């Protein structure tokens, strides 16, 4: 017996993609994340950025909506974002 199950094909690039980063709740963390991402996606504006502080107040999550051009483009963004001091995780 055969079944015609198709594997998911992933993203259709280009597409909008939310880059999420968690790190310390400092005055400059979100700005640093946005600056690093803008080096790869200069179209990012303040309307594309959302921040949220953890309930303990120790951490801040930063979500930046980018126009992802390819898988390699996203990998480059994440590689540079992970090099920011204090980054706890990315999604």
N, CA, C and O atoms as a GROMACS GRO file, in nm:
protein
  364
    1UNK      N    1   0.084  -0.117   0.000
    1UNK     CA    2   0.000   0.000   0.000
    1UNK      C    3   0.089   0.124   0.000
    1UNK      O    4   0.184   0.133   0.078
    2UNK      N    5   0.061   0.218  -0.086
    2UNK     CA    6   0.136   0.343  -0.092
    2UNK      C    7   0.046   0.458  -0.055
    2UNK      O    8  -0.075   0.455  -0.080
    3UNK      N    9   0.105   0.557   0.005
    3UNK     CA   10   0.030   0.679   0.038
    3UNK      C   11   0.102   0.796  -0.025
    3UNK      O   12   0.224   0.797  -0.038
    4UNK      N   13   0.026   0.893  -0.063
    4UNK     CA   14   0.083   1.013  -0.125
    4UNK      C   15   0.090   1.123  -0.020
    4UNK      O   16   0.009   1.215  -0.018
    5UNK      N   17   0.188   1.112   0.067
    5UNK     CA   18   0.209   1.213   0.169
    5UNK      C   19   0.325   1.299   0.126
    5UNK      O   20   0.435   1.249   0.101
    6UNK      N   21   0.301   1.428   0.118
    6UNK     CA   22   0.407   1.520   0.077
    6UNK      C   23   0.474   1.579   0.201
    6UNK      O   24   0.408   1.615   0.298
    7UNK      N   25   0.604   1.586   0.195
    7UNK     CA   26   0.680   1.650   0.301
    7UNK      C   27   0.658   1.801   0.293
    7UNK      O   28   0.642   1.856   0.183
    8UNK      N   29   0.657   1.869   0.407
    8UNK     CA   30   0.645   2.014   0.401
    8UNK      C   31   0.765   2.073   0.328
    8UNK      O   32   0.877   2.024   0.345
    9UNK      N   33   0.743   2.175   0.250
    9UNK     CA   34   0.850   2.230   0.168
    9UNK      C   35   0.919   2.349   0.233
    9UNK      O   36   1.016   2.401   0.177
   10UNK      N   37   0.874   2.394   0.348
   10UNK     CA   38   0.938   2.506   0.416
   10UNK      C   39   0.879   2.638   0.374
   10UNK      O   40   0.762   2.647   0.335
   11UNK      N   41   0.959   2.740   0.384
   11UNK     CA   42   0.914   2.875   0.355
   11UNK      C   43   0.922   2.905   0.206
   11UNK      O   44   1.006   2.850   0.134
   12UNK      N   45   0.835   2.992   0.162
   12UNK     CA   46   0.843   3.046   0.026
   12UNK      C   47   0.908   3.184   0.038
   12UNK      O   48   0.845   3.279   0.084
   13UNK      N   49   1.032   3.194  -0.004
   13UNK     CA   50   1.106   3.320   0.005
   13UNK      C   51   1.083   3.402  -0.119
   13UNK      O   52   1.066   3.346  -0.228
   14UNK      N   53   1.082   3.533  -0.108
   14UNK     CA   54   1.092   3.612   0.014
   14UNK      C   55   0.962   3.607   0.094
   14UNK      O   56   0.854   3.588   0.038
   15UNK      N   57   0.975   3.626   0.226
   15UNK     CA   58   0.858   3.627   0.313
   15UNK      C   59   0.888   3.709   0.438
   15UNK      O   60   1.004   3.728   0.475
   16UNK      N   61   0.782   3.756   0.503
   16UNK     CA   62   0.801   3.825   0.631
   16UNK      C   63   0.828   3.719   0.737
   16UNK      O   64   0.764   3.614   0.739
   17UNK      N   65   0.925   3.747   0.824
   17UNK     CA   66   0.964   3.649   0.925
   17UNK      C   67   0.997   3.721   1.055
   17UNK      O   68   1.074   3.816   1.054
   18UNK      N   69   0.939   3.677   1.167
   18UNK     CA   70   0.970   3.741   1.296
   18UNK      C   71   1.096   3.680   1.358
   18UNK      O   72   1.098   3.561   1.390
   19UNK      N   73   1.198   3.760   1.375
   19UNK     CA   74   1.320   3.718   1.444
   19UNK      C   75   1.300   3.753   1.591
   19UNK      O   76   1.277   3.869   1.626
   20UNK      N   77   1.309   3.651   1.679
   20UNK     CA   78   1.285   3.672   1.822
   20UNK      C   79   1.414   3.647   1.899
   20UNK      O   80   1.484   3.548   1.878
   21UNK      N   81   1.443   3.740   1.990
   21UNK     CA   82   1.567   3.735   2.067
   21UNK      C   83   1.535   3.766   2.213
   21UNK      O   84   1.460   3.859   2.241
   22UNK      N   85   1.591   3.687   2.305
   22UNK     CA   86   1.573   3.711   2.448
   22UNK      C   87   1.709   3.742   2.508
   22UNK      O   88   1.808   3.674   2.481
   23UNK      N   89   1.712   3.845   2.590
   23UNK     CA   90   1.837   3.883   2.655
   23UNK      C   91   1.810   3.968   2.777
   23UNK      O   92   1.697   3.974   2.825
   24UNK      N   93   1.912   4.034   2.828
   24UNK     CA   94   1.897   4.112   2.951
   24UNK      C   95   1.808   4.235   2.930
   24UNK      O   96   1.804   4.293   2.822
   25UNK      N   97   1.738   4.271   3.034
   25UNK     CA   98   1.652   4.389   3.028
   25UNK      C   99   1.735   4.512   3.061
   25UNK      O  100   1.733   4.564   3.173
   26UNK      N  101   1.809   4.558   2.959
   26UNK     CA  102   1.890   4.679   2.974
   26UNK      C  103   1.836   4.786   2.881
   26UNK      O  104   1.755   4.759   2.792
   27UNK      N  105   1.882   4.908   2.902
   27UNK     CA  106   1.835   5.020   2.821
   27UNK      C  107   1.878   5.008   2.676
   27UNK      O  108   1.815   5.068   2.588
   28UNK      N  109   1.984   4.933   2.648
   28UNK     CA  110   2.038   4.929   2.512
   28UNK      C  111   2.021   4.796   2.439
   28UNK      O  112   2.054   4.787   2.321
   29UNK      N  113   1.970   4.692   2.507
   29UNK     CA  114   1.963   4.561   2.444
   29UNK      C  115   1.880   4.562   2.315
   29UNK      O  116   1.926   4.516   2.211
   30UNK      N  117   1.759   4.615   2.322
   30UNK     CA  118   1.672   4.617   2.203
   30UNK      C  119   1.735   4.697   2.090
   30UNK      O  120   1.728   4.657   1.973
   31UNK      N  121   1.797   4.809   2.122
   31UNK     CA  122   1.862   4.891   2.019
   31UNK      C  123   1.975   4.814   1.952
   31UNK      O  124   1.993   4.823   1.830
   32UNK      N  125   2.050   4.739   2.031
   32UNK     CA  126   2.161   4.662   1.975
   32UNK      C  127   2.109   4.551   1.882
   32UNK      O  128   2.166   4.527   1.776
   33UNK      N  129   2.001   4.484   1.923
   33UNK     CA  130   1.941   4.380   1.839
   33UNK      C  131   1.896   4.440   1.706
   33UNK      O  132   1.924   4.385   1.600
   34UNK      N  133   1.826   4.551   1.712
   34UNK     CA  134   1.775   4.615   1.590
   34UNK      C  135   1.891   4.659   1.501
   34UNK      O  136   1.884   4.643   1.379
   35UNK      N  137   1.996   4.713   1.559
   35UNK     CA  138   2.112   4.759   1.480
   35UNK      C  139   2.176   4.642   1.405
   35UNK      O  140   2.209   4.655   1.287
   36UNK      N  141   2.193   4.530   1.473
   36UNK     CA  142   2.254   4.413   1.410
   36UNK      C  143   2.164   4.360   1.297
   36UNK      O  144   2.212   4.326   1.190
   37UNK      N  145   2.034   4.355   1.322
   37UNK     CA  146   1.941   4.305   1.220
   37UNK      C  147   1.934   4.400   1.102
   37UNK      O  148   1.926   4.356   0.987
   38UNK      N  149   1.938   4.531   1.128
   38UNK     CA  150   1.933   4.629   1.018
   38UNK      C  151   2.052   4.617   0.923
   38UNK      O  152   2.042   4.656   0.806
   39UNK      N  153   2.162   4.563   0.970
   39UNK     CA  154   2.277   4.542   0.882
   39UNK      C  155   2.243   4.441   0.773
   39UNK      O  156   2.302   4.443   0.665
   40UNK      N  157   2.148   4.354   0.801
   40UNK     CA  158   2.105   4.252   0.704
   40UNK      C  159   1.971   4.287   0.637
   40UNK      O  160   1.943   4.244   0.525
   41UNK      N  161   1.890   4.366   0.708
   41UNK     CA  162   1.756   4.399   0.659
   41UNK      C  163   1.730   4.548   0.685
   41UNK      O  164   1.662   4.584   0.780
   42UNK      N  165   1.786   4.634   0.600
   42UNK     CA  166   1.776   4.779   0.624
   42UNK      C  167   1.634   4.835   0.621
   42UNK      O  168   1.612   4.948   0.663
   43UNK      N  169   1.540   4.756   0.574
   43UNK     CA  170   1.401   4.805   0.568
   43UNK      C  171   1.332   4.806   0.703
   43UNK      O  172   1.221   4.858   0.715
   44UNK      N  173   1.395   4.748   0.805
   44UNK     CA  174   1.335   4.741   0.939
   44UNK      C  175   1.309   4.882   0.991
   44UNK      O  176   1.397   4.968   0.987
   45UNK      N  177   1.188   4.904   1.040
   45UNK     CA  178   1.153   5.033   1.099
   45UNK      C  179   1.107   5.011   1.243
   45UNK      O  180   1.093   4.897   1.287
   46UNK      N  181   1.083   5.119   1.314
   46UNK     CA  182   1.038   5.107   1.453
   46UNK      C  183   0.903   5.035   1.461
   46UNK      O  184   0.872   4.974   1.563
   47UNK      N  185   0.824   5.041   1.355
   47UNK     CA  186   0.696   4.969   1.352
   47UNK      C  187   0.714   4.819   1.341
   47UNK      O  188   0.620   4.743   1.366
   48UNK      N  189   0.834   4.775   1.303
   48UNK     CA  190   0.863   4.633   1.287
   48UNK      C  191   0.920   4.570   1.413
   48UNK      O  192   0.952   4.451   1.414
   49UNK      N  193   0.932   4.648   1.520
   49UNK     CA  194   0.997   4.602   1.643
   49UNK      C  195   0.897   4.599   1.758
   49UNK      O  196   0.822   4.694   1.779
   50UNK      N  197   0.898   4.487   1.831
   50UNK     CA  198   0.813   4.473   1.949
   50UNK      C  199   0.899   4.422   2.064
   50UNK      O  200   0.975   4.327   2.048
   51UNK      N  201   0.888   4.486   2.179
   51UNK     CA  202   0.963   4.441   2.296
   51UNK      C  203   0.867   4.407   2.410
   51UNK      O  204   0.757   4.461   2.420
   52UNK      N  205   0.913   4.316   2.494
   52UNK     CA  206   0.834   4.277   2.611
   52UNK      C  207   0.931   4.239   2.722
   52UNK      O  208   1.029   4.168   2.700
   53UNK      N  209   0.901   4.286   2.843
   53UNK     CA  210   0.983   4.256   2.959
   53UNK      C  211   0.925   4.136   3.032
   53UNK      O  212   0.803   4.123   3.044
   54UNK      N  213   1.012   4.048   3.080
   54UNK     CA  214   0.966   3.930   3.153
   54UNK      C  215   0.898   3.971   3.284
   54UNK      O  216   0.917   4.083   3.332
   55UNK      N  217   0.820   3.880   3.339
   55UNK     CA  218   0.748   3.911   3.463
   55UNK      C  219   0.842   3.943   3.578
   55UNK      O  220   0.806   4.020   3.667
   56UNK      N  221   0.962   3.886   3.577
   56UNK     CA  222   1.059   3.915   3.683
   56UNK      C  223   1.132   4.047   3.658
   56UNK      O  224   1.195   4.102   3.749
   57UNK      N  225   1.124   4.097   3.535
   57UNK     CA  226   1.192   4.221   3.499
   57UNK      C  227   1.338   4.201   3.464
   57UNK      O  228   1.408   4.298   3.434
   58UNK      N  229   1.387   4.077   3.468
   58UNK     CA  230   1.527   4.048   3.443
   58UNK      C  231   1.559   4.039   3.294
   58UNK      O  232   1.670   4.071   3.252
   59UNK      N  233   1.462   3.995   3.213
   59UNK     CA  234   1.485   3.972   3.071
   59UNK      C  235   1.394   4.057   2.983
   59UNK      O  236   1.290   4.106   3.027
   60UNK      N  237   1.436   4.071   2.860
   60UNK     CA  238   1.357   4.143   2.760
   60UNK      C  239   1.356   4.060   2.633
   60UNK      O  240   1.459   4.010   2.589
   61UNK      N  241   1.237   4.044   2.574
   61UNK     CA  242   1.230   3.979   2.444
   61UNK      C  243   1.211   4.086   2.339
   61UNK      O  244   1.138   4.184   2.359
   62UNK      N  245   1.278   4.067   2.227
   62UNK     CA  246   1.271   4.161   2.116
   62UNK      C  247   1.231   4.082   1.993
   62UNK      O  248   1.298   3.985   1.956
   63UNK      N  249   1.123   4.123   1.930
   63UNK     CA  250   1.078   4.061   1.805
   63UNK      C  251   1.089   4.164   1.695
   63UNK      O  252   1.035   4.274   1.705
   64UNK      N  253   1.159   4.127   1.589
   64UNK     CA  254   1.178   4.217   1.475
   64UNK      C  255   1.127   4.147   1.350
   64UNK      O  256   1.175   4.040   1.314
   65UNK      N  257   1.031   4.208   1.284
   65UNK     CA  258   0.976   4.153   1.160
   65UNK      C  259   1.066   4.195   1.044
   65UNK      O  260   1.084   4.314   1.018
   66UNK      N  261   1.121   4.095   0.974
   66UNK     CA  262   1.210   4.123   0.860
   66UNK      C  263   1.153   4.060   0.734
   66UNK      O  264   1.069   3.970   0.740
   67UNK      N  265   1.201   4.108   0.621
   67UNK     CA  266   1.170   4.045   0.494
   67UNK      C  267   1.284   3.949   0.465
   67UNK      O  268   1.392   3.989   0.420
   68UNK      N  269   1.259   3.821   0.492
   68UNK     CA  270   1.361   3.718   0.471
   68UNK      C  271   1.371   3.686   0.323
   68UNK      O  272   1.271   3.651   0.260
   69UNK      N  273   1.490   3.697   0.270
   69UNK     CA  274   1.511   3.676   0.127
   69UNK      C  275   1.543   3.531   0.094
   69UNK      O  276   1.515   3.484  -0.017
   70UNK      N  277   1.603   3.459   0.190
   70UNK     CA  278   1.641   3.320   0.169
   70UNK      C  279   1.675   3.257   0.304
   70UNK      O  280   1.684   3.326   0.405
   71UNK      N  281   1.695   3.127   0.302
   71UNK     CA  282   1.737   3.057   0.424
   71UNK      C  283   1.873   3.110   0.468
   71UNK      O  284   1.895   3.132   0.588
   72UNK      N  285   1.964   3.131   0.374
   72UNK     CA  286   2.096   3.183   0.407
   72UNK      C  287   2.089   3.323   0.468
   72UNK      O  288   2.168   3.357   0.556
   73UNK      N  289   1.996   3.402   0.421
   73UNK     CA  290   1.976   3.536   0.474
   73UNK      C  291   1.937   3.527   0.622
   73UNK      O  292   1.993   3.599   0.705
   74UNK      N  293   1.843   3.439   0.655
   74UNK     CA  294   1.802   3.421   0.794
   74UNK      C  295   1.916   3.367   0.879
   74UNK      O  296   1.936   3.412   0.992
   75UNK      N  297   1.991   3.272   0.826
   75UNK     CA  298   2.104   3.217   0.901
   75UNK      C  299   2.208   3.325   0.932
   75UNK      O  300   2.266   3.325   1.041
   76UNK      N  301   2.231   3.415   0.839
   76UNK     CA  302   2.326   3.525   0.862
   76UNK      C  303   2.276   3.617   0.973
   76UNK      O  304   2.354   3.660   1.058
   77UNK      N  305   2.148   3.647   0.970
   77UNK     CA  306   2.090   3.733   1.075
   77UNK      C  307   2.107   3.666   1.211
   77UNK      O  308   2.157   3.728   1.304
   78UNK      N  309   2.067   3.540   1.222
   78UNK     CA  310   2.076   3.469   1.349
   78UNK      C  311   2.220   3.453   1.397
   78UNK      O  312   2.245   3.460   1.518
   79UNK      N  313   2.313   3.430   1.308
   79UNK     CA  314   2.454   3.417   1.347
   79UNK      C  315   2.502   3.546   1.413
   79UNK      O  316   2.566   3.541   1.518
   80UNK      N  317   2.471   3.660   1.354
   80UNK     CA  318   2.516   3.786   1.410
   80UNK      C  319   2.441   3.822   1.538
   80UNK      O  320   2.501   3.875   1.631
   81UNK      N  321   2.313   3.793   1.543
   81UNK     CA  322   2.234   3.824   1.663
   81UNK      C  323   2.285   3.742   1.783
   81UNK      O  324   2.291   3.793   1.895
   82UNK      N  325   2.321   3.616   1.759
   82UNK     CA  326   2.369   3.532   1.869
   82UNK      C  327   2.504   3.579   1.924
   82UNK      O  328   2.543   3.538   2.034
   83UNK      N  329   2.574   3.664   1.851
   83UNK     CA  330   2.701   3.718   1.898
   83UNK      C  331   2.684   3.840   1.988
   83UNK      O  332   2.783   3.889   2.043
   84UNK      N  333   2.562   3.888   2.004
   84UNK     CA  334   2.537   4.002   2.093
   84UNK      C  335   2.554   3.953   2.237
   84UNK      O  336   2.499   3.850   2.276
   85UNK      N  337   2.630   4.029   2.316
   85UNK     CA  338   2.653   3.991   2.455
   85UNK      C  339   2.520   3.984   2.532
   85UNK      O  340   2.439   4.076   2.527
   86UNK      N  341   2.502   3.874   2.602
   86UNK     CA  342   2.385   3.857   2.688
   86UNK      C  343   2.268   3.784   2.625
   86UNK      O  344   2.170   3.754   2.694
   87UNK      N  345   2.275   3.754   2.495
   87UNK     CA  346   2.164   3.684   2.430
   87UNK      C  347   2.146   3.548   2.496
   87UNK      O  348   2.239   3.468   2.501
   88UNK      N  349   2.025   3.524   2.547
   88UNK     CA  350   1.995   3.397   2.615
   88UNK      C  351   1.947   3.293   2.515
   88UNK      O  352   1.986   3.177   2.522
   89UNK      N  353   1.862   3.335   2.422
   89UNK     CA  354   1.812   3.244   2.317
   89UNK      C  355   1.755   3.322   2.201
   89UNK      O  356   1.723   3.440   2.212
   90UNK      N  357   1.743   3.253   2.090
   90UNK     CA  358   1.679   3.310   1.971
   90UNK      C  359   1.575   3.212   1.921
   90UNK      O  360   1.582   3.092   1.949
   91UNK      N  361   1.482   3.263   1.848
   91UNK     CA  362   1.375   3.178   1.792
   91UNK      C  363   1.341   3.227   1.654
   91UNK      O  364   1.254   3.170   1.588
   0.00000   0.00000   0.00000
